Amino acid sequence: MSKSDIPNKNTAFAPVFFTDTAIQEAIAKEYLSIEVTTECNSNCKHCFATAGLTERTSLNMETVRSAMLEGYELGYRSIHFTGGETLLWPHLMQALDEAFNTGYESAFINTNGSLLSKEKCAEFARYGDRLGFSISLHGPKKFHESIRDSGAYEKTTNGLKNALDCGLKMNIFTSAGKSLLNQLPEFVNKIFNEFPAVEYMVLIQLIRVHRDSYDLSDELMSPKDFIRFVRIASMLSLYGLKVKIMENPLVNVLTDLLNIKWLTPEPPISRAGRAVIMADRNITVYHSSRDSAGIYTPGSLKKILFSEAYKKYVAADCTICKDCPHMTICGRNGMTGPSEWFRDMHPEIPFCRRVLDEAGR
Ligand SMILES: C[S@@+](CC[C@H](N)C(=O)[O-])C[C@H]1O[C@@H](n2cnc3c(N)ncnc32)[C@H](O)[C@@H]1O
């Protein structure tokens, strides 16, 4: 499939709208994400955040401040800063100070780890348990550097070591494509041997996105690959290693069907209460999405999150699933709609249905 064939989000699913009360309740349980910059000091081949960008942008502190204040008034108590490379954004420490002074109870930062010097980590340590991080490590050295650049593995693992030495709460984010699967058990085991204080290794199913610069189609998991992926992660979890597969309730359904329920249940990636204020001020529901629910301007967050466009965005499916033989098991495992089109780029029959048909054979 070529880049131009990437479909828009499937709009054939008739939505079931959330009420204002349901949105309000959902916000209280979610975190508000802010993509503070798309500037980055690495050039990851698969990156959805920088795909197709002709220029890099950053939000100014005033915009982030007003977004954080509005988010707090709406009921958010957790804030998430992402990028680009988040640590390149010059106002990060100020934003953390202001977030905690406002009353936010926790903050989470995504980073590639390259700027986690001992000094920087000591600065972050003053926030204690309220602050957590993800650091991206895409696989063993050769693998990581095939996605980043030469020397990147050492930079990332040095940053991780500095952070753990300072007592920071660290998670590892690993984007998993087809060719990582053979190496995954050994890689996960090695990382926990070397860095036992890592909280979780969070596996992110590799996806393609609009206007990506590399055709990663060969790396997308087929239904059979996905079943293998979930089996491996589940076994690693049974073995005592803290592994998760990020934001995909198909994992819950599949592990139930296969009777290997050793992974933490995951919510859908698109869900009520989630909001990402992107560096270009578009508001999306998840970071890789390019479907905008509106443009952020100071004072607009409430209006956008309670708008029809937002409610449509996060609505559950009520048409495709009703004729699917897997509806009952999906229903009891929190899967309220078919897999997203980007899971393997063949949305004619949803990815979830092909995975569950295959697993049931
Ligand atoms: C967009 S990055 C931004 C933060 C930071 N620069 C970093 O490296 O973590 C956040 C996470 O998204 C993941 N990611 C980016 N593009 C992806 C894709 N196409 N499929 C799966 N994960 C992806 C990255 O690997 C990283 O773990």
The ligand as an ORCA input file, in Angstrom:
! r2SCAN-3c Opt
* xyz 0 1
  C       6.144     10.580     19.294
  S       7.299     10.120     20.547
  C       7.546     11.678     21.320
  C       8.362     11.703     22.560
  C       9.867     11.447     22.522
  N      10.581     12.188     21.544
  C      10.161      9.962     22.426
  O      11.052      9.567     21.683
  O       9.535      9.204     23.170
  C       6.285      9.172     21.661
  C       6.283      7.677     21.391
  O       5.567      7.405     20.191
  C       6.151      6.289     19.561
  N       5.821      6.252     18.122
  C       6.072      7.205     17.218
  N       5.646      6.823     15.991
  C       5.097      5.587     16.112
  C       4.503      4.668     15.209
  N       4.372      4.927     13.904
  N       4.055      3.492     15.708
  C       4.177      3.203     17.026
  N       4.744      4.037     17.920
  C       5.208      5.222     17.487
  C       7.629      6.556     19.773
  O       8.413      5.401     19.535
  C       7.657      7.037     21.206
  O       7.798      5.955     22.088
*
